[in-house]
Amino acid sequence: MNKLLDGFRKLKDKWLGISKIKKIAIGVLFVGIIVAAVLGTMNATSTKYGVLFSKMDSTDANAVITKLKSDKVTYKVDSSTNTIYVPTDKVDDLRLQYATTIKNGSTGFELFDSSSSQYGMTDQQFNVQYQRALQGEIERTIKSFPQVSDARVELVMPEDSVFVKDSSAAKASVFLKLNDGQTLSKSQVKAIVSLISGAVKNLPTENIQVVDQNMTLLSANLNNGTNNDGTDVSETTAARSEAEEKEENELQEKVLSQLEPVYGKGNVKVQVHADMNFDATQQDATTETNPVIVSEHDINEVNSNGSNAASGSPNDNNNSSNQIVNSNSTGGTSTHTETTKNYDTSKTETKTTTAPGNINRLTVSVVVDGTVSNATQTSINNIVSQAVGINPQRGDTVSIEGLRFDTTLQDAAKKAQADMNATQQQAQKNAFIRNIIIAGVVGVIAIAGLIIFLIKRRKKNREDDESEFDELIGDDMDETSQVKFAPIQFEEANEKSHMEQEIRNYASNKPDQVADVVKAWLSEEER
């Protein structure tokens, strides 16, 4: 017990012995340790929450919260983003378990899942339920698009009629709420319209109206400006322009890669214009070779004394024939000869299909910095012609000129860049010097502090040693009892020094009289 009290007493003495600043620092450190321990304990023992569902429809959020309450699961709700939080260790299980509860604010064909609800339902009620279910299914599909946040679909279904002439087409109105910063292109709106038209019976695309949250009619002029295949004319034109620009850039790079190594980068400017044909053509050609005999027919007839005789080969029906007939008659005998030859020709049919994107005509313009001689122009013309494939028969042309380039803007940009680099280098140099000075000052202060600390420590140790020495020898003499001796004069005494010492002593003892004497001397000098 005594040891414990002694320990507390020593601790108290040490506490009282330290400075006020150290007491404040120790107190702040102690409070910080306590706060960190409390926060760590609270963080370790508190429940951590993770996102179960976010950006939910109010109907789905209500259904999920009701399900969580029935399952006695703790949760948090962020009403600003319609986000539901649950303990992190239950997020995955609950997300799978409640997946069927999420309807994205739309109810589809699950309206017919309950067979008991269909009993006693009239045809009109069934049609209304079917229309609601179809609207919900279309809404779910549209909401799955990444650009769409929410969607509403309203269908107007015509009543069935037994007469074909009395039947009318269906209509649809679609409201789209797009995500922040998202837009729909014309082709994407067409895709949504086609999707709805294919899902609803007898619903033409022109009867579908699409509106976004900004009250913009997205389906306006949707079918105007289309090709025969349904593609957009503007998109086709843009694609062709892009193809022409790509071809021109490729040819331009080919020419620059040949000329810049000779004249230097930036000393040659090349412009290429390509007139391209995007029509797909097909050409058929038929070629016939020399005819050949494929069959021959001969007939010989001799008539003597009223009798006839015939001989020959059978007649063939072919593409062409050649008949030769000879008849002779002498007395009672007559002769008839007939020859038929059939010819056939072989045909070669050729079909040539030209793909779109052929070049109809090329125009290349080359400008070189400085003057260009005729020989140099000829060389450049040959290089360009070989690089891009110039064909004079289709009207391709190459223009070469030598002109002096205006480099004022480039020179100003280079000067500004050089000034900026010099400023940055000077700033870096100044920062480096400043850091060196700061480091030097800190080093000097540290060394000075160390030296002062060592001197004080050495002085303290010396004082401690002297006090210990005084205690050992018992030097407790009173200062009044100490004998004082006159100072020792080490200089050699003479008459002059003795007189000066006497004057000093007199001035120290009688300063007023000395002052009067000095004043008298000064007044005599003024006279």
FIRO-375047 format. One record per residue (C-alpha): residue number from 1; x, y, z. Coordinates in nm, 2 decimals, m for minus. Example, Ala and Ser with C-alpha at 12.3 -4.5 7.8 and 13.67 -1.06 7.14 Angstrom:
// FIRO-375047
> nr | xx | yy | zz
> 1 | 1.23 | m0.45 | 0.78
> 2 | 1.37 | m0.11 | 0.71
// end
This chain:
// FIRO-375047
> nr | xx | yy | zz
> 1 | 0.00 | 0.00 | 0.00
> 2 | 0.28 | 0.24 | 0.09
> 3 | 0.46 | 0.16 | m0.24
> 4 | 0.14 | 0.25 | m0.42
> 5 | 0.10 | 0.58 | m0.23
> 6 | 0.47 | 0.66 | m0.30
> 7 | 0.41 | 0.59 | m0.67
> 8 | 0.11 | 0.83 | m0.67
> 9 | 0.31 | 1.09 | m0.48
> 10 | 0.60 | 1.07 | m0.72
> 11 | 0.36 | 1.09 | m1.01
> 12 | 0.20 | 1.40 | m0.86
> 13 | 0.54 | 1.56 | m0.80
> 14 | 0.64 | 1.50 | m1.16
> 15 | 0.30 | 1.64 | m1.28
> 16 | 0.35 | 1.95 | m1.07
> 17 | 0.71 | 1.98 | m1.19
> 18 | 0.64 | 2.00 | m1.57
> 19 | 0.55 | 2.32 | m1.75
> 20 | 0.20 | 2.43 | m1.84
> 21 | 0.24 | 2.37 | m2.21
> 22 | 0.34 | 2.01 | m2.15
> 23 | 0.04 | 1.97 | m1.93
> 24 | m0.19 | 2.10 | m2.21
> 25 | m0.03 | 1.87 | m2.47
> 26 | m0.06 | 1.56 | m2.24
> 27 | m0.43 | 1.65 | m2.18
> 28 | m0.51 | 1.69 | m2.55
> 29 | m0.33 | 1.36 | m2.62
> 30 | m0.52 | 1.18 | m2.35
> 31 | m0.86 | 1.32 | m2.47
> 32 | m0.77 | 1.22 | m2.83
> 33 | m0.69 | 0.86 | m2.72
> 34 | m1.02 | 0.84 | m2.54
> 35 | m1.22 | 0.98 | m2.84
> 36 | m1.05 | 0.74 | m3.08
> 37 | m1.12 | 0.45 | m2.86
> 38 | m1.49 | 0.54 | m2.83
> 39 | m1.53 | 0.60 | m3.20
> 40 | m1.35 | 0.27 | m3.28
> 41 | m1.58 | 0.08 | m3.04
> 42 | m1.89 | 0.24 | m3.19
> 43 | m1.78 | 0.16 | m3.54
> 44 | m1.70 | m0.20 | m3.45
> 45 | m2.03 | m0.25 | m3.28
> 46 | m2.26 | m0.05 | m3.51
> 47 | m2.45 | m0.20 | m3.80
> 48 | m2.32 | m0.13 | m4.15
> 49 | m2.57 | m0.08 | m4.42
> 50 | m2.55 | m0.14 | m4.80
> 51 | m2.77 | m0.04 | m5.09
> 52 | m3.05 | m0.29 | m5.16
> 53 | m3.23 | m0.10 | m5.43
> 54 | m3.19 | 0.26 | m5.56
> 55 | m3.39 | 0.50 | m5.78
> 56 | m3.71 | 0.30 | m5.72
> 57 | m4.06 | 0.38 | m5.81
> 58 | m4.28 | 0.48 | m5.52
> 59 | m4.50 | 0.18 | m5.57
> 60 | m4.21 | m0.06 | m5.57
> 61 | m4.05 | 0.11 | m5.27
> 62 | m4.37 | 0.07 | m5.07
> 63 | m4.39 | m0.29 | m5.16
> 64 | m4.03 | m0.36 | m5.06
> 65 | m4.06 | m0.17 | m4.73
> 66 | m4.38 | m0.37 | m4.65
> 67 | m4.19 | m0.69 | m4.73
> 68 | m3.90 | m0.58 | m4.50
> 69 | m4.13 | m0.50 | m4.22
> 70 | m4.30 | m0.84 | m4.25
> 71 | m3.96 | m1.01 | m4.25
> 72 | m3.85 | m0.80 | m3.95
> 73 | m3.54 | m0.67 | m4.13
> 74 | m3.39 | m0.34 | m4.02
> 75 | m3.36 | m0.09 | m4.30
> 76 | m3.30 | 0.28 | m4.39
> 77 | m3.46 | 0.49 | m4.66
> 78 | m3.32 | 0.79 | m4.84
> 79 | m3.63 | 0.97 | m4.97
> 80 | m3.43 | 1.21 | m5.20
> 81 | m3.31 | 0.92 | m5.42
> 82 | m3.56 | 0.65 | m5.33
> 83 | m3.28 | 0.43 | m5.21
> 84 | m3.33 | 0.15 | m4.95
> 85 | m3.04 | 0.04 | m4.73
> 86 | m3.02 | m0.29 | m4.54
> 87 | m2.74 | m0.46 | m4.34
> 88 | m2.45 | m0.54 | m4.57
> 89 | m2.45 | m0.91 | m4.47
> 90 | m2.81 | m0.94 | m4.60
> 91 | m2.79 | m0.74 | m4.92
> 92 | m2.73 | m1.03 | m5.16
> 93 | m2.99 | m1.26 | m5.01
> 94 | m3.26 | m1.00 | m4.99
> 95 | m3.19 | m0.87 | m5.34
> 96 | m3.25 | m1.22 | m5.48
> 97 | m3.55 | m1.28 | m5.26
> 98 | m3.72 | m0.95 | m5.35
> 99 | m3.64 | m0.95 | m5.72
> 100 | m3.99 | m1.06 | m5.81
> 101 | m4.13 | m0.78 | m5.60
> 102 | m3.98 | m0.51 | m5.82
> 103 | m4.21 | m0.42 | m6.11
> 104 | m4.05 | m0.10 | m6.21
> 105 | m4.38 | 0.07 | m6.15
> 106 | m4.55 | m0.13 | m6.42
> 107 | m4.77 | m0.44 | m6.39
> 108 | m4.76 | m0.68 | m6.68
> 109 | m4.93 | m1.01 | m6.76
> 110 | m4.90 | m1.12 | m6.39
> 111 | m5.25 | m0.96 | m6.37
> 112 | m5.37 | m1.29 | m6.51
> 113 | m5.17 | m1.51 | m6.27
> 114 | m5.46 | m1.54 | m6.03
> 115 | m5.70 | m1.77 | m6.20
> 116 | m5.97 | m1.69 | m5.95
> 117 | m5.99 | m1.33 | m6.06
> 118 | m6.09 | m1.44 | m6.42
> 119 | m6.40 | m1.62 | m6.31
> 120 | m6.71 | m1.41 | m6.38
> 121 | m6.51 | m1.16 | m6.59
> 122 | m6.69 | m1.02 | m6.89
> 123 | m6.53 | m0.97 | m7.23
> 124 | m6.50 | m0.60 | m7.18
> 125 | m6.33 | m0.65 | m6.84
> 126 | m6.10 | m0.90 | m7.00
> 127 | m6.00 | m0.66 | m7.28
> 128 | m5.93 | m0.38 | m7.02
> 129 | m5.71 | m0.62 | m6.82
> 130 | m5.53 | m0.73 | m7.13
> 131 | m5.47 | m0.37 | m7.24
> 132 | m5.33 | m0.28 | m6.89
> 133 | m5.10 | m0.59 | m6.90
> 134 | m4.98 | m0.51 | m7.25
> 135 | m4.91 | m0.15 | m7.15
> 136 | m4.71 | m0.26 | m6.85
> 137 | m4.50 | m0.51 | m7.05
> 138 | m4.41 | m0.24 | m7.31
> 139 | m4.33 | 0.00 | m7.03
> 140 | m4.09 | m0.25 | m6.87
> 141 | m3.91 | m0.31 | m7.20
> 142 | m3.87 | 0.07 | m7.26
> 143 | m3.74 | 0.13 | m6.91
> 144 | m3.47 | m0.13 | m6.96
> 145 | m3.30 | 0.11 | m7.21
> 146 | m3.00 | 0.29 | m7.05
> 147 | m3.11 | 0.63 | m7.16
> 148 | m3.46 | 0.60 | m7.01
> 149 | m3.54 | 0.65 | m6.65
> 150 | m3.92 | 0.61 | m6.66
> 151 | m4.19 | 0.54 | m6.92
> 152 | m4.56 | 0.55 | m6.95
> 153 | m4.76 | 0.39 | m7.24
> 154 | m5.12 | 0.46 | m7.32
> 155 | m5.29 | 0.24 | m7.58
> 156 | m5.62 | 0.31 | m7.76
> 157 | m5.75 | m0.03 | m7.88
> 158 | m6.02 | m0.03 | m8.14
> 159 | m6.33 | m0.24 | m8.09
> 160 | m6.35 | m0.56 | m8.30
> 161 | m6.61 | m0.55 | m8.58
> 162 | m6.74 | m0.82 | m8.80
> 163 | m6.71 | m0.59 | m9.10
> 164 | m6.36 | m0.53 | m9.24
> 165 | m6.45 | m0.18 | m9.37
> 166 | m6.55 | m0.07 | m9.02
> 167 | m6.23 | m0.17 | m8.85
> 168 | m5.99 | 0.10 | m8.73
> 169 | m5.63 | 0.11 | m8.64
> 170 | m5.49 | 0.13 | m8.29
> 171 | m5.31 | 0.43 | m8.14
> 172 | m5.05 | 0.48 | m7.88
> 173 | m4.90 | 0.76 | m7.68
> 174 | m4.56 | 0.72 | m7.50
> 175 | m4.41 | 0.94 | m7.23
> 176 | m4.04 | 0.90 | m7.17
> 177 | m3.84 | 1.04 | m6.88
> 178 | m3.48 | 1.04 | m6.98
> 179 | m3.18 | 1.03 | m6.75
> 180 | m2.98 | 1.35 | m6.68
> 181 | m2.77 | 1.44 | m6.98
> 182 | m2.92 | 1.17 | m7.20
> 183 | m3.08 | 1.22 | m7.54
> 184 | m3.23 | 0.99 | m7.80
> 185 | m3.13 | 1.00 | m8.17
> 186 | m3.38 | 0.97 | m8.45
> 187 | m3.29 | 0.61 | m8.51
> 188 | m3.34 | 0.53 | m8.14
> 189 | m3.68 | 0.69 | m8.14
> 190 | m3.76 | 0.48 | m8.46
> 191 | m3.65 | 0.17 | m8.27
> 192 | m3.89 | 0.24 | m7.99
> 193 | m4.18 | 0.32 | m8.23
> 194 | m4.11 | 0.00 | m8.42
> 195 | m4.10 | m0.20 | m8.09
> 196 | m4.45 | m0.07 | m7.99
> 197 | m4.59 | m0.12 | m8.34
> 198 | m4.48 | m0.48 | m8.34
> 199 | m4.62 | m0.55 | m7.99
> 200 | m4.97 | m0.42 | m8.05
> 201 | m5.21 | m0.56 | m8.31
> 202 | m5.30 | m0.33 | m8.60
> 203 | m5.09 | m0.04 | m8.48
> 204 | m4.91 | 0.15 | m8.76
> 205 | m4.60 | 0.35 | m8.68
> 206 | m4.76 | 0.68 | m8.78
> 207 | m5.02 | 0.63 | m8.50
> 208 | m4.75 | 0.64 | m8.23
> 209 | m4.66 | 0.96 | m8.06
> 210 | m4.35 | 0.99 | m7.83
> 211 | m4.30 | 1.27 | m7.59
> 212 | m4.02 | 1.33 | m7.33
> 213 | m4.02 | 1.51 | m7.00
> 214 | m3.94 | 1.84 | m7.17
> 215 | m4.26 | 1.83 | m7.37
> 216 | m4.06 | 1.76 | m7.69
> 217 | m4.24 | 1.56 | m7.95
> 218 | m3.97 | 1.31 | m8.04
> 219 | m4.18 | 1.14 | m8.31
> 220 | m4.23 | 1.45 | m8.51
> 221 | m4.13 | 1.41 | m8.88
> 222 | m4.00 | 1.07 | m8.79
> 223 | m4.10 | 0.91 | m9.13
> 224 | m3.99 | 1.21 | m9.34
> 225 | m3.67 | 1.19 | m9.53
> 226 | m3.63 | 0.81 | m9.55
> 227 | m3.50 | 0.60 | m9.83
> 228 | m3.68 | 0.31 | m9.99
> 229 | m3.52 | 0.07 | m9.74
> 230 | m3.64 | 0.27 | m9.44
> 231 | m3.30 | 0.43 | m9.36
> 232 | m3.27 | 0.80 | m9.28
> 233 | m3.16 | 1.02 | m9.57
> 234 | m2.96 | 1.25 | m9.34
> 235 | m2.79 | 0.95 | m9.18
> 236 | m2.70 | 0.81 | m9.52
> 237 | m2.57 | 1.15 | m9.64
> 238 | m2.36 | 1.18 | m9.32
> 239 | m2.22 | 0.83 | m9.37
> 240 | m2.12 | 0.91 | m9.73
> 241 | m1.96 | 1.24 | m9.63
> 242 | m1.77 | 1.06 | m9.36
> 243 | m1.65 | 0.79 | m9.60
> 244 | m1.53 | 1.06 | m9.85
> 245 | m1.35 | 1.25 | m9.57
> 246 | m1.18 | 0.93 | m9.45
> 247 | m1.06 | 0.85 | m9.81
> 248 | m0.93 | 1.21 | m9.86
> 249 | m0.74 | 1.20 | m9.53
> 250 | m0.58 | 0.87 | m9.62
> 251 | m0.46 | 1.00 | m9.96
> 252 | m0.34 | 1.32 | m9.80
> 253 | m0.13 | 1.13 | m9.55
> 254 | 0.02 | 0.93 | m9.83
> 255 | 0.13 | 1.24 | m10.01
> 256 | 0.27 | 1.41 | m9.70
> 257 | 0.46 | 1.09 | m9.61
> 258 | 0.65 | 1.13 | m9.94
> 259 | 0.71 | 1.50 | m9.94
> 260 | 0.77 | 1.60 | m9.57
> 261 | 1.10 | 1.40 | m9.54
> 262 | 1.23 | 1.61 | m9.83
> 263 | 1.09 | 1.96 | m9.75
> 264 | 1.05 | 1.93 | m9.38
> 265 | 0.75 | 1.91 | m9.16
> 266 | 0.52 | 2.21 | m9.20
> 267 | 0.67 | 2.32 | m9.53
> 268 | 0.42 | 2.13 | m9.74
> 269 | 0.04 | 2.16 | m9.75
> 270 | m0.17 | 1.90 | m9.93
> 271 | m0.54 | 1.91 | m10.00
> 272 | m0.72 | 1.62 | m10.16
> 273 | m1.08 | 1.61 | m10.30
> 274 | m1.23 | 1.28 | m10.38
> 275 | m1.56 | 1.26 | m10.58
> 276 | m1.69 | 0.91 | m10.49
> 277 | m1.98 | 0.71 | m10.64
> 278 | m2.19 | 0.52 | m10.38
> 279 | m2.43 | 0.36 | m10.63
> 280 | m2.41 | m0.02 | m10.66
> 281 | m2.44 | m0.12 | m11.02
> 282 | m2.46 | m0.46 | m11.20
> 283 | m2.37 | m0.52 | m11.56
> 284 | m2.46 | m0.84 | m11.76
> 285 | m2.27 | m0.94 | m12.08
> 286 | m2.32 | m1.23 | m12.32
> 287 | m2.05 | m1.35 | m12.56
> 288 | m2.11 | m1.60 | m12.84
> 289 | m1.83 | m1.82 | m12.99
> 290 | m1.80 | m1.95 | m13.35
> 291 | m2.08 | m2.19 | m13.45
> 292 | m2.02 | m2.57 | m13.48
> 293 | m2.21 | m2.84 | m13.66
> 294 | m2.41 | m3.05 | m13.41
> 295 | m2.62 | m3.25 | m13.66
> 296 | m2.64 | m3.32 | m14.04
> 297 | m2.94 | m3.45 | m14.25
> 298 | m2.90 | m3.59 | m14.60
> 299 | m3.19 | m3.71 | m14.84
> 300 | m3.13 | m3.88 | m15.18
> 301 | m3.43 | m3.97 | m15.40
> 302 | m3.42 | m4.16 | m15.74
> 303 | m3.74 | m4.20 | m15.94
> 304 | m3.73 | m4.46 | m16.22
> 305 | m4.04 | m4.58 | m16.42
> 306 | m4.28 | m4.44 | m16.17
> 307 | m4.11 | m4.59 | m15.86
> 308 | m3.95 | m4.38 | m15.58
> 309 | m3.65 | m4.46 | m15.36
> 310 | m3.53 | m4.25 | m15.07
> 311 | m3.23 | m4.27 | m14.83
> 312 | m3.09 | m4.04 | m14.57
> 313 | m3.05 | m3.96 | m14.20
> 314 | m3.31 | m3.84 | m13.95
> 315 | m3.38 | m3.47 | m13.93
> 316 | m3.28 | m3.30 | m13.60
> 317 | m3.44 | m2.99 | m13.47
> 318 | m3.16 | m2.75 | m13.37
> 319 | m3.10 | m2.39 | m13.35
> 320 | m3.00 | m2.33 | m13.71
> 321 | m2.99 | m2.54 | m14.04
> 322 | m2.86 | m2.52 | m14.39
> 323 | m3.04 | m2.70 | m14.67
> 324 | m2.89 | m2.79 | m15.01
> 325 | m3.14 | m2.93 | m15.27
> 326 | m3.03 | m3.08 | m15.61
> 327 | m3.28 | m3.23 | m15.86
> 328 | m3.19 | m3.40 | m16.19
> 329 | m3.43 | m3.56 | m16.45
> 330 | m3.32 | m3.76 | m16.75
> 331 | m3.57 | m3.96 | m16.96
> 332 | m3.77 | m4.19 | m16.73
> 333 | m3.53 | m4.15 | m16.43
> 334 | m3.52 | m3.85 | m16.18
> 335 | m3.28 | m3.79 | m15.89
> 336 | m3.34 | m3.56 | m15.58
> 337 | m3.07 | m3.49 | m15.32
> 338 | m3.13 | m3.28 | m15.00
> 339 | m2.87 | m3.19 | m14.73
> 340 | m2.96 | m3.02 | m14.40
> 341 | m2.69 | m2.91 | m14.14
> 342 | m2.77 | m2.78 | m13.79
> 343 | m2.53 | m2.55 | m13.61
> 344 | m2.51 | m2.44 | m13.24
> 345 | m2.31 | m2.16 | m13.07
> 346 | m2.17 | m2.15 | m12.71
> 347 | m2.25 | m1.85 | m12.50
> 348 | m2.06 | m1.69 | m12.21
> 349 | m2.26 | m1.48 | m11.97
> 350 | m2.08 | m1.24 | m11.74
> 351 | m2.23 | m1.05 | m11.45
> 352 | m2.03 | m0.76 | m11.30
> 353 | m2.13 | m0.60 | m10.98
> 354 | m1.97 | m0.27 | m10.88
> 355 | m1.96 | m0.21 | m10.51
> 356 | m2.04 | 0.14 | m10.38
> 357 | m1.75 | 0.37 | m10.29
> 358 | m1.56 | 0.39 | m10.61
> 359 | m1.37 | 0.71 | m10.69
> 360 | m1.50 | 0.90 | m10.99
> 361 | m1.24 | 1.18 | m10.99
> 362 | m0.95 | 1.30 | m10.78
> 363 | m0.82 | 1.65 | m10.74
> 364 | m0.49 | 1.71 | m10.55
> 365 | m0.34 | 2.04 | m10.46
> 366 | 0.01 | 2.07 | m10.33
> 367 | 0.17 | 2.40 | m10.20
> 368 | 0.54 | 2.41 | m10.11
> 369 | 0.70 | 2.68 | m9.90
> 370 | 0.93 | 2.88 | m10.13
> 371 | 0.99 | 2.88 | m10.50
> 372 | 0.96 | 2.56 | m10.70
> 373 | 1.13 | 2.51 | m11.04
> 374 | 0.97 | 2.33 | m11.33
> 375 | 1.19 | 2.03 | m11.28
> 376 | 1.09 | 2.01 | m10.92
> 377 | 0.72 | 2.05 | m11.01
> 378 | 0.76 | 1.75 | m11.25
> 379 | 0.92 | 1.54 | m10.97
> 380 | 0.65 | 1.63 | m10.73
> 381 | 0.38 | 1.56 | m10.99
> 382 | 0.52 | 1.21 | m11.04
> 383 | 0.55 | 1.14 | m10.67
> 384 | 0.19 | 1.25 | m10.61
> 385 | 0.05 | 1.06 | m10.91
> 386 | 0.22 | 0.74 | m10.79
> 387 | 0.11 | 0.79 | m10.43
> 388 | m0.26 | 0.85 | m10.48
> 389 | m0.31 | 0.67 | m10.81
> 390 | m0.38 | 0.96 | m11.05
> 391 | m0.58 | 0.84 | m11.36
> 392 | m0.59 | 1.11 | m11.63
> 393 | m0.86 | 0.91 | m11.82
> 394 | m1.12 | 0.98 | m11.55
> 395 | m1.02 | 1.35 | m11.52
> 396 | m0.78 | 1.34 | m11.22
> 397 | m0.57 | 1.66 | m11.18
> 398 | m0.27 | 1.76 | m10.97
> 399 | m0.19 | 2.12 | m10.90
> 400 | 0.16 | 2.22 | m10.76
> 401 | 0.26 | 2.57 | m10.65
> 402 | 0.55 | 2.72 | m10.46
> 403 | 0.46 | 3.01 | m10.23
> 404 | 0.61 | 3.17 | m9.93
> 405 | 0.42 | 3.07 | m9.61
> 406 | 0.32 | 3.33 | m9.35
> 407 | 0.48 | 3.21 | m9.03
> 408 | 0.38 | 3.51 | m8.81
> 409 | 0.13 | 3.31 | m8.61
> 410 | 0.37 | 3.02 | m8.57
> 411 | 0.66 | 3.24 | m8.47
> 412 | 0.44 | 3.41 | m8.21
> 413 | 0.32 | 3.08 | m8.08
> 414 | 0.68 | 2.95 | m8.05
> 415 | 0.79 | 3.27 | m7.88
> 416 | 0.50 | 3.25 | m7.63
> 417 | 0.59 | 2.88 | m7.57
> 418 | 0.95 | 2.97 | m7.52
> 419 | 0.86 | 3.25 | m7.28
> 420 | 0.63 | 3.02 | m7.09
> 421 | 0.90 | 2.75 | m7.07
> 422 | 1.15 | 3.01 | m6.95
> 423 | 0.90 | 3.13 | m6.69
> 424 | 0.84 | 2.78 | m6.57
> 425 | 1.21 | 2.71 | m6.55
> 426 | 1.27 | 3.03 | m6.36
> 427 | 0.98 | 2.95 | m6.12
> 428 | 1.13 | 2.60 | m6.07
> 429 | 1.47 | 2.75 | m6.01
> 430 | 1.33 | 3.00 | m5.76
> 431 | 1.14 | 2.73 | m5.59
> 432 | 1.45 | 2.52 | m5.57
> 433 | 1.66 | 2.81 | m5.43
> 434 | 1.38 | 2.89 | m5.18
> 435 | 1.37 | 2.53 | m5.07
> 436 | 1.75 | 2.53 | m5.03
> 437 | 1.73 | 2.85 | m4.82
> 438 | 1.45 | 2.71 | m4.61
> 439 | 1.64 | 2.39 | m4.56
> 440 | 1.95 | 2.58 | m4.47
> 441 | 1.77 | 2.81 | m4.22
> 442 | 1.60 | 2.51 | m4.06
> 443 | 1.94 | 2.33 | m4.05
> 444 | 2.11 | 2.64 | m3.89
> 445 | 1.83 | 2.67 | m3.64
> 446 | 1.85 | 2.30 | m3.56
> 447 | 2.23 | 2.32 | m3.52
> 448 | 2.20 | 2.64 | m3.31
> 449 | 1.94 | 2.48 | m3.09
> 450 | 2.15 | 2.17 | m3.05
> 451 | 2.46 | 2.38 | m2.96
> 452 | 2.25 | 2.59 | m2.71
> 453 | 2.11 | 2.27 | m2.56
> 454 | 2.46 | 2.12 | m2.53
> 455 | 2.60 | 2.44 | m2.37
> 456 | 2.31 | 2.47 | m2.12
> 457 | 2.35 | 2.10 | m2.04
> 458 | 2.72 | 2.14 | m2.00
> 459 | 2.67 | 2.45 | m1.78
> 460 | 2.41 | 2.27 | m1.57
> 461 | 2.64 | 1.98 | m1.53
> 462 | 2.93 | 2.22 | m1.42
> 463 | 2.70 | 2.39 | m1.17
> 464 | 2.59 | 2.06 | m1.04
> 465 | 2.96 | 1.95 | m1.00
> 466 | 3.05 | 2.28 | m0.82
> 467 | 2.76 | 2.24 | m0.58
> 468 | 2.86 | 1.89 | m0.51
> 469 | 3.22 | 2.00 | m0.46
> 470 | 3.11 | 2.28 | m0.22
> 471 | 2.91 | 2.03 | m0.03
> 472 | 3.21 | 1.80 | 0.00
> 473 | 3.46 | 2.06 | 0.13
> 474 | 3.20 | 2.24 | 0.34
> 475 | 3.27 | 2.58 | 0.18
> 476 | 3.00 | 2.79 | 0.36
> 477 | 3.21 | 3.10 | 0.43
> 478 | 3.02 | 3.43 | 0.46
> 479 | 3.10 | 3.68 | 0.19
> 480 | 3.14 | 3.95 | 0.46
> 481 | 3.42 | 3.75 | 0.62
> 482 | 3.62 | 3.72 | 0.30
> 483 | 3.93 | 3.93 | 0.27
> 484 | 3.94 | 4.16 | m0.03
> 485 | 4.27 | 4.24 | m0.19
> 486 | 4.37 | 4.53 | m0.41
> 487 | 4.40 | 4.45 | m0.78
> 488 | 4.75 | 4.36 | m0.90
> 489 | 4.91 | 4.62 | m1.12
> 490 | 5.10 | 4.45 | m1.40
> 491 | 5.21 | 4.76 | m1.58
> 492 | 5.53 | 4.93 | m1.49
> 493 | 5.47 | 5.24 | m1.27
> 494 | 5.62 | 5.58 | m1.38
> 495 | 5.55 | 5.95 | m1.31
> 496 | 5.31 | 6.00 | m1.60
> 497 | 5.10 | 5.69 | m1.52
> 498 | 5.10 | 5.78 | m1.15
> 499 | 4.97 | 6.13 | m1.23
> 500 | 4.70 | 5.99 | m1.46
> 501 | 4.58 | 5.75 | m1.19
> 502 | 4.57 | 6.03 | m0.94
> 503 | 4.35 | 6.24 | m1.17
> 504 | 4.12 | 5.94 | m1.23
> 505 | 4.08 | 5.89 | m0.86
> 506 | 4.02 | 6.26 | m0.79
> 507 | 3.76 | 6.27 | m1.07
> 508 | 3.59 | 5.97 | m0.93
> 509 | 3.58 | 6.11 | m0.58
> 510 | 3.50 | 6.47 | m0.66
> 511 | 3.32 | 6.49 | m1.00
> 512 | 3.16 | 6.83 | m0.93
> 513 | 3.49 | 7.01 | m0.88
> 514 | 3.64 | 6.85 | m1.18
> 515 | 3.34 | 6.97 | m1.39
> 516 | 3.40 | 7.32 | m1.27
> 517 | 3.76 | 7.31 | m1.36
> 518 | 3.68 | 7.19 | m1.71
> 519 | 3.42 | 7.46 | m1.76
> 520 | 3.68 | 7.72 | m1.65
> 521 | 3.92 | 7.59 | m1.91
> 522 | 3.66 | 7.61 | m2.18
> 523 | 3.57 | 7.97 | m2.10
> 524 | 3.93 | 8.08 | m2.10
> 525 | 3.98 | 7.93 | m2.45
> 526 | 3.67 | 8.11 | m2.58
> 527 | 3.82 | 8.44 | m2.47
// end
